[in-house]
Amino acid sequence: MTDELYRLLLQRLTGASAGPEAEATTQEMLAQMVAADPRLQWVHQYLAQRQAANAQEAHNLSAFARESDDSQLRAVRQLRQQMKALMLELQELRERNDSLAAALGACYLCWGEDPECSYCAGRGRPGYAAPDKALFMAWVAPAGRALKNQNLNVESGR
């Protein structure tokens, strides 16, 4: 009977059978073995301590994994919000660039600074094309008036 218990215990301890039922059965077998041979009490105590430490470590790892998952989810959400805001800002800036380029008759892609530009081949500086009159009046004319007023104020000594 004792040899059979040793064989079963060894089988359980080496992982041949796993799970909570196996742990309970292993504990029962150890208790039977200790009852049959009190010298095995220290083995029983050691294994019980190891089982408790493993359970605590598994609990700690599980809690850490949950916290890590929550933290990663928050970080991903925050990055998505930032990306959405940046994409909206980029779209707004592109629209403003396109409007100003049209107001000045410039290439909206490179403003004449890229000889390999597929639109203007680097010739699209302001004045390259006819300016859009409405956009010119909206974007450039106010700046021209402000500049003219500033020059008049300097000339008149104000």
C-alpha positions in Angstrom: 0.0 0.0 0.0 2.8 2.5 0.9 4.6 1.8 -2.4 1.4 2.5 -4.3 1.0 5.8 -2.4 4.6 6.8 -3.2 4.1 6.0 -6.9 0.9 8.0 -7.0 2.5 10.9 -5.1 5.4 10.9 -7.4 3.1 10.9 -10.4 1.1 13.8 -9.0 4.2 15.8 -8.0 5.8 15.4 -11.5 2.7 16.8 -13.1 1.3 13.7 -14.6 -2.1 14.9 -13.2 -2.8 18.5 -12.7 -5.6 20.8 -11.5 -7.3 21.5 -8.1 -8.7 18.0 -7.8 -5.2 16.6 -8.2 -3.8 19.0 -5.5 -6.6 17.9 -3.1 -5.8 14.2 -3.8 -2.1 14.8 -3.4 -2.7 16.5 0.0 -4.9 13.5 1.0 -2.2 11.1 -0.1 0.5 13.0 1.8 -1.7 13.0 4.9 -2.1 9.2 4.6 1.7 8.8 4.1 2.5 11.0 7.2 0.0 8.9 9.2 1.8 5.8 8.1 5.3 7.3 8.5 5.6 10.4 10.7 9.2 11.0 9.4 7.5 12.4 6.2 5.9 15.3 8.2 8.6 17.7 7.0 7.9 16.8 3.4 4.2 17.5 3.9 5.0 20.8 5.5 7.4 21.8 2.8 5.0 21.0 0.0 2.2 22.8 1.8 4.4 25.9 2.1 5.4 25.7 -1.5 1.8 25.3 -2.6 0.8 28.3 -0.6 3.7 30.4 -2.0 2.7 29.3 -5.6 -0.9 30.2 -5.0 0.2 33.7 -3.7 2.5 34.2 -6.6 -0.2 33.2 -9.1 -2.6 35.6 -7.4 0.0 38.4 -7.5 0.7 37.7 -11.2 -2.9 37.7 -12.0 -3.5 41.0 -10.2 -0.4 42.5 -12.0 -1.7 41.2 -15.3 -5.1 42.9 -14.7 -3.5 46.2 -13.7 -1.1 46.0 -16.7 -4.0 45.3 -19.1 -6.0 48.2 -17.6 -3.0 50.5 -17.9 -2.4 49.4 -21.5 -6.0 49.9 -22.4 -6.0 53.4 -21.0 -2.7 54.2 -22.9 -4.2 52.9 -26.1 -7.4 54.9 -25.6 -5.3 58.0 -24.9 -3.1 57.4 -28.0 -6.2 57.0 -30.2 -7.7 60.2 -28.9 -4.4 62.0 -29.5 -4.2 60.5 -33.0 -7.7 61.6 -33.8 -7.0 65.1 -32.6 -3.8 65.2 -34.6 -5.5 64.0 -37.7 -8.2 66.7 -37.4 -5.5 69.3 -36.9 -3.6 68.0 -39.9 -6.8 68.1 -42.1 -7.4 71.7 -41.0 -3.9 72.8 -41.7 -4.0 71.1 -45.1 -7.2 72.9 -46.0 -5.6 76.2 -44.9 -2.5 75.5 -46.9 -4.5 74.7 -50.0 -6.6 77.9 -49.6 -3.5 80.1 -49.2 -1.7 78.4 -52.1 -4.8 79.0 -54.3 -5.0 82.6 -53.1 -1.4 83.2 -54.1 -1.4 81.1 -57.3 1.1 78.6 -55.8 1.4 74.9 -55.9 -0.5 73.5 -53.0 1.9 70.5 -52.7 5.4 72.1 -52.6 5.0 75.8 -53.1 7.7 75.5 -55.9 10.3 74.0 -53.7 10.4 70.4 -55.0 11.7 69.9 -58.5 10.2 66.4 -58.4 6.7 67.6 -57.5 4.1 65.7 -59.6 2.0 68.8 -59.8 4.4 71.6 -60.7 7.8 70.1 -61.2 9.2 72.7 -58.8 7.9 75.8 -60.6 4.9 76.4 -58.4 6.1 79.5 -56.4 3.4 82.1 -55.7 2.3 83.6 -59.0 2.9 80.4 -60.9 -0.9 80.2 -61.7 -3.6 82.8 -61.6 -4.6 83.5 -58.0 -8.1 82.6 -56.9 -9.6 86.1 -56.6 -12.1 85.3 -53.8 -9.4 83.6 -51.7 -6.9 86.4 -52.5 -9.4 88.9 -51.1 -10.1 86.8 -48.0 -6.4 85.9 -47.2 -4.1 88.4 -48.8 -6.0 91.7 -49.2 -6.4 92.1 -45.4 -2.7 91.7 -44.9 -2.0 94.1 -47.7 -4.3 96.7 -46.1 -2.6 96.3 -42.8 0.8 96.7 -44.3 -0.3 99.8 -46.2 -1.8 101.3 -43.0 1.4 100.5 -41.2 3.5 102.2 -43.8 1.2 105.2 -43.7 1.5 105.4 -40.0 5.3 105.3 -40.1 5.4 108.0 -42.8 3.0 110.3 -40.9 5.1 109.9 -37.8 2.5 108.2 -35.6 
